[in-house]
Amino acid sequence: MYCVRKVTEDVFWVGANDHGLHLFENIHPIPLGVSYNAYVLLDKATVLFDTVDWSCCRQFLENVEHVLQGRPLDYMVINHMEPDHCASMEEIILRYPKVKIISTEKSFMLMRQFGFSIDKQELIEVKEGDTTCFGKHTVTYVEAPMVHWPEAMVTLDLTDGVLYSADAFGSFIALDGKLFADEVNFDRDWIDEARRYYTNIVGKYGPHVQLLLGKAAKVLDKIKYICPLHGPVWRKDFAYLLDKYQHWSTYEPETKGVLIAYASMYGNTEAAAQNLAARLCEKGITEVRLCDVSNTHVSELIAETFKYSHLVLASVTYNLGIYPVMLDFLEHMKGLHVQKRTIAIIENGSWAVKSGDLMQDFIDKNLKDMTVLNERLTLASTMHADKAQELEQLAAALADTIAPSS
């Protein structure tokens, strides 16, 4: 049974929702599912923009067939050929053997590399600034390399202002009937998963996103709809969405507040982290999030690090090194180019307290534009009463850099 929604008078969403996949890219948990978005334009010619993951192919094919109503499919535009968007293209070719494929040179190269059978089709290679007329609708193509693969492009319908934005402006969470961002409370129910999607999937490529945002700014007055490959379609509140992307792609924090990420074996480091959180709240700093790195997925830790201005790393020493899950968190921060944060350190150990120096060394060597506070808290097994003053000094230093006293 088909499941489609109308985007504009001539454009239909023909994608699918996936609640069966537990790990996106086999690494990121998606407890609320994910959508794979594809769109059909009905004009003098018929056009399919992207496909869906293989797991949702049956639903997708039923949707396309329903929208076409017996018409042939003339064109298939592939903005991003990553398999969660391109895997079903061979099924489209089987059913619509005369379909012409529009994409970039690198995209066609990667299709062949993945073994897709495309060379019997008419292939139309496009570059930035090229246009195609499908009848009353004319589209232009904008290259978007490394957002987040090298072959990516976005397509702008100059007639109706529909931007097919590939993986830009996407989000985790299945749509489940609600196609448009204004049909949900996005800032309450979606923003955390949108941030987690961006920071973990695209976060490393901030300069490339900035380049794309610069291109989009020149035609912003022409954009009426933003149609990403995951998550809801935007038809209003563009300023809200672009502000988030501006923060994330420049690594500027959204919120003045503190993420306290702690690694605790027997609860003593956690107790110090809880004590610090309480002291911060007493000082009026209530934007505080505590995360146990042992049971918080690193994708959430990364997303929260992008959100908050300050980060406290509290770790025990383990085999004279950084506790493994804390080290993994640091490696992800390095890999995703996290920067421009103020960091405080809490270290613990029973016979050799090394974690603080090691974390400081990692930050100095691998992370850009980080400010590490001098007020380090050093514990020996547990926090005894004589450490209360040091903890207070750490809380005061954090609070003063968040909301300086007059």
C-alpha positions in Angstrom: 0.0 0.0 0.0 1.4 3.4 -1.0 2.3 6.1 1.6 2.9 9.5 0.0 2.5 13.1 0.8 2.3 16.2 -1.3 5.1 18.8 -0.9 3.9 21.2 -3.5 1.3 21.0 -6.3 3.8 19.1 -8.5 6.2 17.5 -5.9 5.5 14.4 -3.8 7.4 12.8 -1.0 7.8 9.1 -1.9 10.3 8.0 0.8 9.9 5.6 3.6 10.4 5.4 7.4 12.7 2.8 9.1 12.0 1.6 12.6 13.8 -1.7 12.1 17.4 -0.3 11.9 19.0 0.0 15.3 22.3 1.6 14.4 22.6 4.2 11.6 25.7 3.5 9.6 26.0 0.6 12.0 27.3 2.9 14.7 24.8 5.5 15.9 21.7 4.4 17.8 18.4 5.6 16.4 15.8 4.6 18.9 13.2 6.8 17.2 14.0 5.5 13.7 14.9 7.5 10.6 13.4 8.5 7.3 14.8 8.0 3.9 13.4 10.8 1.7 12.9 10.7 -2.0 10.7 13.0 -4.1 8.9 12.9 -7.5 8.3 15.9 -9.7 5.4 15.7 -12.1 5.9 18.0 -15.1 6.0 17.5 -18.8 8.8 15.1 -17.8 8.7 13.0 -14.6 11.6 13.3 -12.3 12.7 11.2 -9.2 15.1 12.9 -6.8 17.2 10.2 -5.1 16.0 6.8 -3.8 16.0 5.0 -0.4 17.8 2.4 1.5 17.4 -1.2 0.3 15.5 -2.1 3.5 12.7 0.2 2.5 12.7 -0.5 -1.3 9.3 -2.2 -1.5 7.5 0.7 0.1 9.4 3.2 -2.0 8.5 1.4 -5.3 4.9 1.3 -4.4 5.0 5.1 -3.6 6.7 5.9 -6.9 4.3 3.8 -8.9 1.3 5.4 -7.2 2.5 9.0 -7.9 3.3 8.3 -11.6 -0.1 6.8 -12.2 1.1 4.8 -15.2 3.4 7.5 -16.6 7.0 6.5 -17.4 9.8 7.9 -15.3 12.0 10.1 -17.5 14.8 11.3 -15.2 16.4 10.2 -11.9 18.5 12.9 -10.2 21.0 11.5 -7.7 22.2 14.3 -5.4 24.0 11.9 -3.0 24.8 8.3 -3.9 25.6 6.9 -0.4 23.8 3.5 -0.3 21.1 4.6 2.2 19.9 6.9 -0.6 21.1 5.2 -3.8 20.7 1.4 -3.1 17.3 1.2 -4.8 18.3 2.9 -8.0 18.8 -0.4 -9.8 15.2 -1.4 -9.0 14.1 1.8 -10.5 16.1 1.1 -13.7 14.5 -2.4 -13.9 11.0 -0.9 -13.8 11.7 2.2 -15.8 14.4 1.1 -18.3 14.4 4.3 -20.3 15.1 6.5 -17.3 18.0 9.0 -17.7 20.3 9.5 -14.7 21.5 13.0 -13.8 24.4 13.3 -11.4 28.0 14.4 -11.0 31.2 12.9 -12.4 32.3 11.6 -9.0 28.9 10.2 -8.3 28.9 8.1 -11.4 32.4 6.9 -10.5 31.2 5.8 -7.1 28.1 4.1 -8.5 30.4 2.0 -10.6 32.7 1.4 -7.7 29.7 0.1 -5.7 28.8 -2.2 -8.6 25.6 -0.4 -9.7 24.6 -1.3 -13.3 24.2 2.2 -14.8 26.1 2.1 -18.1 23.1 1.0 -20.3 21.3 4.1 -19.2 21.7 7.6 -20.7 23.9 9.3 -18.1 23.8 13.1 -17.9 26.8 14.5 -16.0 26.2 18.0 -14.5 28.4 20.6 -12.9 27.7 23.6 -10.7 25.6 26.1 -12.5 24.2 23.7 -15.1 20.4 23.8 -15.6 17.8 21.3 -16.8 14.3 22.1 -17.9 11.6 19.5 -17.3 8.7 21.5 -18.7 7.6 24.4 -16.5 10.2 23.5 -13.9 13.8 24.4 -14.4 16.4 23.2 -11.9 20.0 24.2 -11.3 22.8 22.2 -9.6 25.1 23.3 -6.8 28.1 21.2 -5.9 28.4 20.4 -2.2 31.6 18.3 -1.9 32.2 16.8 1.5 28.7 17.5 2.8 29.4 14.8 3.6 30.8 12.8 0.7 32.9 14.2 -2.1 30.3 13.6 -4.9 27.4 15.4 -3.2 25.4 18.2 -4.9 22.1 19.9 -4.1 19.4 20.8 -6.7 17.4 24.0 -6.7 14.1 24.1 -8.5 14.1 27.7 -9.8 10.4 27.6 -10.5 8.9 26.6 -7.2 11.9 27.3 -4.9 12.3 23.7 -3.8 15.9 22.9 -2.6 16.7 19.2 -2.7 19.4 19.5 -0.1 20.9 15.9 0.0 22.2 15.2 3.5 22.3 18.9 4.5 19.6 20.0 7.0 18.7 16.4 7.8 17.8 14.7 11.1 17.4 11.3 12.8 13.8 10.3 13.8 11.2 8.7 11.5 8.6 11.0 10.0 5.6 8.7 10.7 3.2 10.8 8.7 4.4 14.3 9.8 6.3 15.5 6.7 6.8 19.2 7.5 8.9 20.6 10.4 6.0 22.9 11.3 3.8 19.8 11.9 6.0 18.9 15.0 7.4 20.8 17.9 10.9 20.8 16.4 12.7 22.7 19.2 11.2 20.4 21.8 11.1 17.0 20.2 13.6 17.1 17.3 16.5 19.5 17.8 18.6 17.0 19.9 18.4 14.4 17.2 19.0 16.9 14.5 22.1 18.1 16.3 23.2 14.5 16.9 22.8 13.8 13.2 24.7 16.8 12.1 27.6 16.6 14.6 28.3 13.0 14.1 27.6 12.6 10.4 28.7 16.0 9.0 30.4 17.7 12.0 34.0 17.2 10.7 33.3 19.1 7.6 32.3 22.5 9.0 34.3 24.6 6.4 32.6 22.7 3.6 29.2 23.3 5.2 30.1 27.0 5.5 30.9 27.0 1.8 27.5 25.6 1.0 25.7 28.0 3.4 27.5 30.8 1.5 26.2 29.6 -1.8 22.7 29.2 -0.3 22.7 32.7 1.1 22.9 34.1 -2.5 19.7 32.4 -3.5 17.9 32.4 -0.1 15.2 34.6 -1.4 14.4 31.9 -4.1 14.2 29.0 -1.6 10.6 28.2 -0.4 11.1 24.6 0.6 14.1 22.6 1.9 13.8 18.9 1.2 16.5 16.9 2.9 17.2 13.2 2.5 16.5 12.5 6.2 14.0 14.2 8.5 11.3 16.8 7.9 10.8 19.2 5.0 11.1 22.9 5.9 8.7 25.5 4.4 9.1 28.2 7.1 11.4 29.2 10.0 14.5 29.0 7.8 16.2 31.5 10.1 16.0 29.1 13.0 17.4 26.2 10.9 20.2 28.3 9.4 21.2 29.7 12.8 21.7 26.1 14.1 23.8 25.2 11.1 25.8 28.4 11.5 26.7 27.5 15.1 27.4 23.9 14.3 29.5 24.5 11.2 31.6 27.2 12.9 32.0 25.1 16.1 30.4 27.9 18.1 28.4 26.7 21.1 24.6 27.1 21.1 24.3 27.4 24.8 26.3 28.9 27.7 26.4 25.9 30.0 28.4 22.9 31.1 28.6 19.3 30.0 30.2 17.2 32.8 31.4 14.0 31.2 32.6 11.6 33.9 34.3 8.1 33.9 33.9 6.4 37.2 34.7 2.9 38.2 33.3 2.7 41.8 31.2 5.9 42.0 33.8 8.2 43.6 34.5 10.3 40.5 30.8 10.4 39.8 30.2 11.7 43.3 32.7 14.6 42.6 30.9 15.3 39.3 27.5 15.4 41.1 28.9 17.7 43.8 30.3 20.1 41.1 27.0 20.2 39.3 25.2 21.1 42.5 27.7 23.9 43.3 27.3 25.3 39.7 23.5 25.3 40.1 23.8 27.1 43.5 25.8 29.8 41.6 23.0 30.2 39.1 24.5 28.1 36.3 21.6 25.7 35.7 22.4 24.7 32.1 24.3 21.6 33.3 24.2 18.2 31.8 25.9 15.1 33.4 26.8 12.1 31.3 28.5 8.9 32.3 30.8 8.1 29.4 30.5 4.4 30.2 26.8 4.2 29.4 26.1 7.3 27.2 26.7 6.6 23.5 29.6 8.7 22.2 27.3 10.2 19.5 25.3 11.8 22.2 28.4 13.0 24.0 29.6 14.6 20.8 26.2 16.3 20.2 26.2 17.7 23.7 29.8 18.9 23.4 28.7 20.9 20.3 25.8 22.3 22.2 27.5 23.6 25.4 30.2 26.2 25.8 32.0 24.4 28.7 33.1 20.8 29.2 34.3 19.1 32.3 36.3 15.9 31.8 36.3 13.8 35.0 38.3 10.6 34.6 39.9 7.9 36.8 43.4 6.7 35.9 43.3 3.2 34.4 46.5 1.2 33.8 48.4 4.4 34.1 46.3 5.9 31.2 43.0 7.6 30.5 40.0 5.5 31.2 39.2 3.7 27.9 35.8 5.1 27.3 37.0 8.6 28.1 39.8 8.2 25.7 37.4 7.1 23.0 35.3 10.2 23.7 38.5 12.3 23.2 39.3 10.5 20.0 35.9 11.2 18.6 36.3 14.9 19.5 39.5 14.9 17.6 38.0 13.1 14.6 35.1 15.5 14.4 37.2 18.6 14.9 35.5 19.8 18.1 37.0 23.2 19.1 36.4 26.5 20.8 35.4 25.2 24.2 36.5 25.9 27.8 37.5 22.7 29.5 38.0 21.8 33.2 39.7 18.6 34.4 38.9 16.3 37.3 41.4 13.5 37.8 41.3 10.5 40.1 43.6 7.6 40.9 44.6 5.4 43.8 48.4 5.0 43.5 49.3 7.0 40.4 47.1 9.9 39.3 47.9 10.3 35.7 44.6 10.9 33.9 44.6 14.7 34.2 48.1 15.2 32.7 47.2 12.8 29.9 43.9 14.5 29.1 45.7 17.9 29.1 48.3 16.5 26.8 45.7 15.1 24.4 43.8 18.4 24.3 47.0 20.4 23.7 48.2 18.2 20.8 44.9 17.3 19.1 42.1 19.9 19.7 42.1 23.5 18.4 41.2 26.7 20.3 40.5 25.0 23.6 40.9 26.9 26.9 41.8 24.6 29.8 41.2 26.1 33.2 44.1 26.0 35.7 41.7 25.0 38.6 42.2 21.2 38.2 40.7 18.9 40.9 42.9 16.0 41.8 41.5 13.1 43.9 43.1 10.1 45.5 40.5 7.4 45.4 37.6 9.5 46.7 36.8 13.1 47.5 37.7 13.8 51.1 36.7 16.9 53.1 40.0 18.6 52.5 39.2 18.8 48.7 36.0 20.8 49.2 37.8 24.1 48.8 39.4 23.0 45.5 36.1 21.9 44.2 34.6 25.2 45.2 37.4 27.0 43.3 36.7 24.9 40.2 33.0 25.6 40.4 33.7 29.4 40.8 36.1 29.4 37.9 33.6 27.7 35.6 30.8 30.0 36.7 32.8 33.1 36.2 33.7 32.2 32.7 30.1 31.5 31.9 28.6 34.5 33.6 31.3 36.8 34.8 30.6 38.7 38.0 30.4 42.4 37.7 
